[in-house]
Amino acid sequence: MPRVRWRADGHHFTYTKTDRGHQRFRLIEVDAKTGESRNLIDEKTNTFIWTAHAENLTLNTLNWLGKGEEILYVSERDGWRHLYLIDAVKGRSRTR
């Protein structure tokens, strides 16, 4: 079951989706008024995306900051665990 998280504006919500085989992980935002959706995070791999890689850190894969306009995202997309700061409004990484 996806866990829905509403934005403060009350018109948008997000949920995560891990595809079968764990080769794609997405954070999807939906506009509840129009039904339009977009990917805030879309991570793909040919092997496997381990979504519990932060369990020993007491850190979730997605960590909403402040008023929900930024996300601290934990990923091993390049083979090493890194933290990415995601702009939840624009749907892209703030640091590259």
Secondary structure as GFF3:
##gff-version 3
##sequence-region A 1 96
A	DSSP	beta_strand	5	6	.	.	.	ID=ss1
A	DSSP	beta_strand	12	18	.	.	.	ID=ss2
A	DSSP	beta_strand	24	31	.	.	.	ID=ss3
A	DSSP	beta_strand	37	44	.	.	.	ID=ss4
A	DSSP	three_ten_helix	55	57	.	.	.	ID=ss5
A	DSSP	beta_strand	62	65	.	.	.	ID=ss6
A	DSSP	beta_strand	70	75	.	.	.	ID=ss7
A	DSSP	beta_strand	82	87	.	.	.	ID=ss8
A	DSSP	beta_strand	92	93	.	.	.	ID=ss9
###
